[in-house]
Amino acid sequence: MANHKSALKRARQNEEQRVRNRSRKTRMKNIIRTLEEAISSKSKDNAVAELRQAVSIIEKTAAKGVIHRNTASRRISRLTKRVNAL
């Protein structure tokens, strides 16, 4: 465990950040899951609406540095391709 005052503070900050990043990642995964359900139900209108939400959340997650921007771009691209295939 950390002993110095600055190291203790850094440990606290890391824990707060970890929890925050985890919730952001979970939120992103959940919206992707709802989009995939809409795609599998062949509901074009519903899928398009879910895609808009998913793209927004994925971009926010990348902007916060939780995932890499290229990863976000790849996920958006693949999801868009699947929605357009409907």
KADAZI-V219892 format. One record per residue. RES is the residue in one letter. PHI is phi in whole degrees, 0 to 359 (999 if undefined). PSI is psi in whole degrees, 0 to 359 (NA if undefined). BURIAL is I if it has 24 or more other ideal C-beta (glycine too) atoms within 12 Angstrom, else O. Layout:
RES_PHI_PSI_BURIAL / RES_PHI_PSI_BURIAL
This chain:
M_999_154_O / A_291_146_O / N_246_324_O / H_285_153_O / K_302_316_O / S_292_324_O / A_290_324_O / L_295_318_O / K_296_317_O / R_298_321_O / A_296_318_O / R_297_314_O / Q_298_317_O / N_299_319_O / E_294_317_O / E_298_316_O / Q_295_319_O / R_299_315_O / V_295_317_O / R_296_313_O / N_297_321_O / R_297_318_O / S_292_323_O / R_295_318_I / K_293_320_I / T_297_317_O / R_300_318_I / M_296_314_I / K_297_321_O / N_295_318_O / I_292_325_I / I_294_321_I / R_296_317_O / T_294_324_I / L_295_316_I / E_296_326_O / E_294_319_O / A_295_322_I / I_293_316_I / S_291_335_O / S_275_2_O / K_60_29_O / S_266_98_O / K_299_310_O / D_298_314_O / N_296_319_O / A_295_320_I / V_296_318_O / A_296_317_O / E_293_324_I / L_298_317_I / R_301_316_O / Q_295_316_I / A_297_316_I / V_300_316_I / S_300_312_O / I_291_321_I / I_296_317_I / E_295_320_O / K_297_319_O / T_298_320_I / A_290_321_I / A_296_328_O / K_280_352_O / G_86_12_O / V_287_319_I / I_237_159_I / H_288_148_O / R_296_329_O / N_290_324_O / T_297_316_O / A_299_315_I / S_298_318_O / R_295_316_O / R_296_316_I / I_299_316_I / S_299_314_O / R_292_320_O / L_293_319_I / T_297_319_O / K_298_319_O / R_292_322_I / V_291_319_I / N_294_332_O / A_291_340_O / L_291_NA_O
